[in-house]
Amino acid sequence: MQDNWLSILPPIITIVIAIWSKRIIPYLLIGLLAGGNLLNLIVPLVSVILLSVFFFWFFGKDKKGNTTFISAITNTEPNRAMLFALFISIIISAIFYF
């Protein structure tokens, strides 16, 4: 139980360096690699991206004039597709991590 306080050091160091240098993205990635398991980021991120593309296509494929994959994605309802993708990726992440 004495090592639990060390778990807050990577986020604190990352936030301090990011604010000091004003370069957010590189130091967030360094903080992730320093303090966490990369799998904790990859599984939710990949599930959201893949499910978003799938639901953009799924909700746009039945609209009139959408004959190609790209036209189905560009002529869809983004709010509905993202809502479904986020809810399902939350469920996938919860199942994966618990």
N, C-alpha and C positions, 0 to 999 in steps of 0.2 A: 503493500500500500504506500510505501514511501516514494515510489517512482511515478505516482500519478500526476504530480505537479509538472513533470517533464513533458507531459503530453500537450500542454498549452504553449510551450516555447516556440515550436515551428510557426503557428499562426501569428503569434505576437511579433516574432522576428520578421516574418513576411510582411505584415502590415506596416511595421516601422520602416523597413527598408523601402517598401513601395511608396509610402508617403514621402520619405526623405528624398528618394531619387526621382519621383514623379513618373516612373515607368511601371505601370501596374501589371501588365500581362506577363512579362518575363519573370518577375519576382513572385507572382502567384504560382506559376509553374514550378519555380524552384522550391517554394514552400510546400507545394503538393508532393514533390519528389522527396523532400527532406523529412516530411512528417507523416506522410500517409502512404497507403497502399494505392498504387496507380489503378488497380482494379475497381476501387471505390468510385472513381470518376468515369472510367471507361464504360462500365455496364449501363448506368443510367443515361449517359450521353449517347451511346450508340443506339440504345432502345428508343430514345426520344427522336433521334434523327431518322432512323429506319421507319418507325411507326408514323412519323409526320409525312414522309414521302409516300408511304403506302396509303394513308388516309386522304392525302391530297389527291392522289390518283383515284381512289375508291369513290370519293364524293364527287369528283369531276367527270368520271368516265361516262355517266349516263346522261349528261347534258347534251343538248343538240349541237352538232358541229364539232364535237371533240372526237376526232378519229385517231389521233396519235397520243402517245404517252405525255409528251410535253404540253400539248394543248389541253389535255385533261388536268394536268397539274396547275397550269396557269389560269384556268377558268373554273376554279373550285371555290368553295366557301372556306376560307382559311381559319376563321374562328372555330367552326365546328370540327374541322380536321385536327387542329392543334389541341382542342379540348379533349377529344377522344385519345389522341396520342399521349398527352400528358397523364391522363387518368390510367391508361393501360400501362404506361412505363412506370408509374408509381406502384402499381400492383406487381409488376415484374420485379422491380427493385426490392419491394418488401418481401416477396417470396425468395428472392436470391439471397438477401442478407439475414433473413430470420430463419 
